[in-house]
Amino acid sequence: MERFSSMEQLVAAAPSAGAERRKQQRFECGGPAEMVSFDQRQHYQGEVRDLSLTGCYVKTGHSFVDLDRRADVELCLCVNGDSLSTSARVIMVRPDSGVALEFLATDPGMRAALLDLIEKLSAAVAATGHDA
């Protein structure tokens, strides 16, 4: 478990570009994502475009006009063969484009899986010099 706290500190200390307000480095990635809105009981599908320790962005061709900012959703995603499932909150909605999501309190198993995935993405960036 020591490895996770060290990795979390490493990623948290990563510099951000420009006037970026995010506290965690985001890693470009791809993979399927599904969201179910608790309030509206709507189901959405898309593709994960980037991921951090605190959230992600899901791109989709669907219209999100009925998805409220601050809505809570159940999120399932798969990146590089690693599947994650967690509750998340909608932070930003771009109609006809996608949504930015913030992960809510996660169970220790999901947190460990997320840290492992972030470590893999970080290693890929270090190896290639750009996001995977």
C-alpha beads as a LAMMPS data file, in Angstrom:
LAMMPS data file: protein, C-alpha beads

132 atoms
131 bonds

1 atom types
1 bond types

-500.0 500.0 xlo xhi
-500.0 500.0 ylo yhi
-500.0 500.0 zlo zhi

Masses

1 110.0

Atoms # bond

1 1 1 0.000 0.000 0.000
2 1 1 2.974 2.331 0.466
3 1 1 3.365 2.419 -3.323
4 1 1 -0.096 3.983 -3.698
5 1 1 0.503 6.851 -1.287
6 1 1 3.834 7.606 -3.003
7 1 1 2.183 7.525 -6.428
8 1 1 -0.641 9.736 -5.213
9 1 1 1.884 12.304 -3.976
10 1 1 3.802 12.122 -7.258
11 1 1 0.729 12.734 -9.377
12 1 1 -0.564 15.448 -7.013
13 1 1 2.768 17.253 -7.319
14 1 1 2.775 17.137 -11.124
15 1 1 2.836 20.621 -12.673
16 1 1 -0.141 21.847 -14.625
17 1 1 0.003 23.901 -17.784
18 1 1 -1.193 27.478 -18.157
19 1 1 -4.062 28.746 -16.044
20 1 1 -5.212 25.214 -15.315
21 1 1 -7.363 24.996 -12.176
22 1 1 -7.241 21.229 -11.817
23 1 1 -5.334 19.919 -8.825
24 1 1 -4.489 16.576 -10.442
25 1 1 -2.674 15.837 -13.674
26 1 1 -4.989 14.415 -16.323
27 1 1 -3.882 11.704 -18.701
28 1 1 -5.315 11.369 -22.194
29 1 1 -6.746 7.917 -22.735
30 1 1 -9.582 6.109 -24.436
31 1 1 -12.093 3.446 -23.681
32 1 1 -15.816 2.888 -23.326
33 1 1 -17.808 4.581 -20.560
34 1 1 -21.384 4.257 -19.387
35 1 1 -23.260 6.536 -17.015
36 1 1 -26.632 6.151 -15.339
37 1 1 -28.166 9.292 -13.858
38 1 1 -29.705 8.633 -10.450
39 1 1 -32.149 11.563 -10.727
40 1 1 -33.418 11.164 -14.266
41 1 1 -32.804 7.429 -14.667
42 1 1 -31.157 8.127 -18.003
43 1 1 -28.432 5.941 -19.521
44 1 1 -25.544 7.502 -21.465
45 1 1 -22.656 5.928 -23.367
46 1 1 -19.454 7.529 -24.525
47 1 1 -15.682 7.334 -24.508
48 1 1 -13.282 8.340 -21.760
49 1 1 -10.998 11.077 -23.137
50 1 1 -8.909 11.816 -20.050
51 1 1 -8.559 10.565 -16.494
52 1 1 -7.107 11.798 -13.198
53 1 1 -7.214 10.736 -9.564
54 1 1 -10.251 12.955 -9.040
55 1 1 -12.287 12.651 -12.232
56 1 1 -12.549 12.201 -15.967
57 1 1 -14.046 13.571 -19.172
58 1 1 -16.456 11.444 -21.193
59 1 1 -17.049 12.370 -24.839
60 1 1 -20.249 11.343 -26.538
61 1 1 -22.349 12.149 -29.561
62 1 1 -25.492 12.176 -27.433
63 1 1 -27.159 15.368 -26.324
64 1 1 -26.860 16.031 -22.602
65 1 1 -29.512 18.748 -22.467
66 1 1 -31.449 16.709 -19.903
67 1 1 -28.428 15.997 -17.667
68 1 1 -28.101 18.568 -14.909
69 1 1 -24.821 19.982 -13.732
70 1 1 -24.173 18.605 -10.222
71 1 1 -26.201 15.446 -10.984
72 1 1 -24.908 12.240 -9.430
73 1 1 -24.300 9.290 -11.751
74 1 1 -23.027 5.754 -11.555
75 1 1 -20.008 5.563 -13.878
76 1 1 -18.495 2.440 -15.410
77 1 1 -15.428 2.790 -17.622
78 1 1 -12.704 0.691 -19.161
79 1 1 -9.240 2.059 -20.001
80 1 1 -6.437 -0.155 -21.326
81 1 1 -8.343 -3.234 -20.222
82 1 1 -8.823 -1.983 -16.649
83 1 1 -12.470 -1.570 -15.613
84 1 1 -13.610 0.842 -12.917
85 1 1 -17.026 1.536 -11.449
86 1 1 -17.807 4.423 -9.098
87 1 1 -20.233 7.160 -8.244
88 1 1 -19.450 10.522 -9.804
89 1 1 -20.836 14.049 -9.971
90 1 1 -21.340 16.024 -13.177
91 1 1 -19.125 19.112 -13.035
92 1 1 -19.596 20.464 -16.543
93 1 1 -21.943 19.609 -19.399
94 1 1 -21.072 20.387 -22.994
95 1 1 -24.258 19.692 -24.970
96 1 1 -23.606 17.417 -27.954
97 1 1 -20.007 16.929 -26.804
98 1 1 -19.506 15.383 -23.383
99 1 1 -19.339 15.769 -19.624
100 1 1 -16.669 16.384 -17.018
101 1 1 -17.112 14.182 -13.961
102 1 1 -15.713 14.288 -10.436
103 1 1 -15.348 10.980 -8.627
104 1 1 -17.245 10.837 -5.335
105 1 1 -16.045 8.989 -2.241
106 1 1 -14.816 5.661 -3.480
107 1 1 -14.306 2.359 -1.745
108 1 1 -10.687 1.336 -1.075
109 1 1 -10.731 -1.317 -3.814
110 1 1 -11.809 1.162 -6.477
111 1 1 -9.269 3.717 -5.205
112 1 1 -6.470 1.132 -5.448
113 1 1 -7.563 0.183 -8.991
114 1 1 -7.677 3.868 -9.980
115 1 1 -4.206 4.502 -8.547
116 1 1 -2.876 1.462 -10.412
117 1 1 -4.382 2.701 -13.685
118 1 1 -3.005 6.231 -13.151
119 1 1 0.418 4.718 -12.475
120 1 1 0.258 2.828 -15.784
121 1 1 -0.816 5.962 -17.673
122 1 1 1.926 7.987 -15.988
123 1 1 4.536 5.372 -16.928
124 1 1 3.321 5.454 -20.541
125 1 1 3.704 9.248 -20.613
126 1 1 7.207 8.993 -19.141
127 1 1 8.192 6.328 -21.672
128 1 1 6.851 8.127 -24.755
129 1 1 7.041 11.757 -23.702
130 1 1 3.324 12.318 -24.396
131 1 1 -0.063 11.096 -23.184
132 1 1 -1.103 7.591 -24.216

Bonds

1 1 1 2
2 1 2 3
3 1 3 4
4 1 4 5
5 1 5 6
6 1 6 7
7 1 7 8
8 1 8 9
9 1 9 10
10 1 10 11
11 1 11 12
12 1 12 13
13 1 13 14
14 1 14 15
15 1 15 16
16 1 16 17
17 1 17 18
18 1 18 19
19 1 19 20
20 1 20 21
21 1 21 22
22 1 22 23
23 1 23 24
24 1 24 25
25 1 25 26
26 1 26 27
27 1 27 28
28 1 28 29
29 1 29 30
30 1 30 31
31 1 31 32
32 1 32 33
33 1 33 34
34 1 34 35
35 1 35 36
36 1 36 37
37 1 37 38
38 1 38 39
39 1 39 40
40 1 40 41
41 1 41 42
42 1 42 43
43 1 43 44
44 1 44 45
45 1 45 46
46 1 46 47
47 1 47 48
48 1 48 49
49 1 49 50
50 1 50 51
51 1 51 52
52 1 52 53
53 1 53 54
54 1 54 55
55 1 55 56
56 1 56 57
57 1 57 58
58 1 58 59
59 1 59 60
60 1 60 61
61 1 61 62
62 1 62 63
63 1 63 64
64 1 64 65
65 1 65 66
66 1 66 67
67 1 67 68
68 1 68 69
69 1 69 70
70 1 70 71
71 1 71 72
72 1 72 73
73 1 73 74
74 1 74 75
75 1 75 76
76 1 76 77
77 1 77 78
78 1 78 79
79 1 79 80
80 1 80 81
81 1 81 82
82 1 82 83
83 1 83 84
84 1 84 85
85 1 85 86
86 1 86 87
87 1 87 88
88 1 88 89
89 1 89 90
90 1 90 91
91 1 91 92
92 1 92 93
93 1 93 94
94 1 94 95
95 1 95 96
96 1 96 97
97 1 97 98
98 1 98 99
99 1 99 100
100 1 100 101
101 1 101 102
102 1 102 103
103 1 103 104
104 1 104 105
105 1 105 106
106 1 106 107
107 1 107 108
108 1 108 109
109 1 109 110
110 1 110 111
111 1 111 112
112 1 112 113
113 1 113 114
114 1 114 115
115 1 115 116
116 1 116 117
117 1 117 118
118 1 118 119
119 1 119 120
120 1 120 121
121 1 121 122
122 1 122 123
123 1 123 124
124 1 124 125
125 1 125 126
126 1 126 127
127 1 127 128
128 1 128 129
129 1 129 130
130 1 130 131
131 1 131 132
